């Protein structure tokens, strides 16, 4: 547990999905200031966008090991001058398998189901398969690979149904991916993505380009470069971003500094996402808390967020202010030990909004009993509304090695 506490203090925010997050995947990070304020963000998987152009849904619970929220300065090559929400893939065991199931029933028919299986195959192949349903959102993901080569696909069924199939090659400092995408709202597309990264002493240089072709017409072309190097005891970050969509050319860039002074983490810089206005951002992190500010020609907006994980529970919380809109969201789940390896958790998740002297919001009550890799979940959802509903069910994880949190506890002891 000490390793997780340390991570929450120096790499805020990095989130590991808990069993109760199967109720709503976005609750893992939706309390962060960038999400509360609706700042531009880009979803990536292991630092790479799932789709270059089109609708990009959230991955299903159980299909990723952690979520990292990066500022436009910290974002990787494909951040595009935006906040980056990066879902990190799970490792496939060297032997045996890792698998899990989640079954939740809801009295308003907003049921949630999930299952995954990861295992090594003969001839040094590996497989990663997952599927889930969260209310009306359905997700499937499957990958089979060997070494640096992988074939995979992902499907989703919502109001914007679609699927993508891809092949990727990731040797040393290079990365390439070729994809076929089918979107009900955007037809069929072919996508090609490539990147290169190298280190010159303490200087990190990255460059990449991607394109999306549909009906023999380019839908999207984008190119990026990113440079990171030490400067006067700090770290300087410079990047350029170029996009062209349907004959509209946009140029953007980011320039800023990051530094650590004692227990303070500080970031400051200018951000210009392609096609958007320039803004200046400032971030100050102290222990488990972080202050975020954004200044542009129209207004100053920002907020405070905190991520605390301890043996007695956890707190994810954020408050934001934008013009006359105040928003407060988060999750608090204290816990107590039960027996040799069990824990009982209970708490609330909330999202409250005050705008134009009018207050609205939602709140859920959550309870959780864990025993090793088994968890029983009971929740009362939308308790502030007349149409509240009740949810109950289980998650059960099987693994030939201890789960990630247990490993980090051992490393930190």
C-alpha angles and dihedrals in degrees: 000000000000090000091055091048090052091047091051090054100047104028104039119203111027113139131197115201112248123205092258090057088076084082089069124354094205091061087078092073109002090103092065117109095243091057096041090052095042094237116174111278138175127211116223136175112219087343096308126100115249091217128019094205132018140025114345114191127198116269118250124264111269094028095093137042101215145352124229121198109204128187120233087263095050095040117114129243095292097046090106093208092301138107108279125222103195121190112203118215122236121251118250111232119249090231139013113004148280118226142157144181134202125191120181126171122201128197091225092052092254091133125174126209132173139171135171139178128192122178144146117254133203119285091036092292123144133201132206116184129170139162132180146169121209110183101301097344116096124189136185127181130176132174131178121181151145124220109315095349123086139171118199150151143198132200133188133184117204134112084301103046121188149135139210133205121196147172122206139187121196113179119167109306096353130085128184132174132182117195143181114208130191118191121177089215096042109030124225125335140179117215132193124189132178138169142177130202131186140167126226104189103296093346118100117201124187132175135173146161136198139183138192121207126193127173089349090303126109110243097181139001123182136174131188141185126185130189125188124180142149117269126180093331091315135087118253121206125195126175142164126207126193126184134175119189123175092340093313112123120203131181125198142163148177132222126176152119134249125196144167123220112179107301093348124099112194132188129178133166152114121274128195113176111198110271094013138091124268118261136179119229132198127186129184120184122190118175109310094344130084132188118208127193133179124189125189137154093281107043152334116253136168148121150207126260135181137192117193123174119179137155089262095054142288142269126207110181140156138174124193137186124203117169103303096343120102118186129185123184140157151105130262119190117171116187142193131204121257121193122322100323108001130105133190117213128188133170149106140274117209143178114187126179131192115188131155090358091302123117125204137154151134133252135188130195113218132189128180136186115194128189112177106304094345123093132183113203131199123174140170107211128203093007091170091062133070091237096061115156138200127233130190136166147104144272120205125185126194119195138164088217131041115277117265096260092052091051091051090049090055092047092050096048 
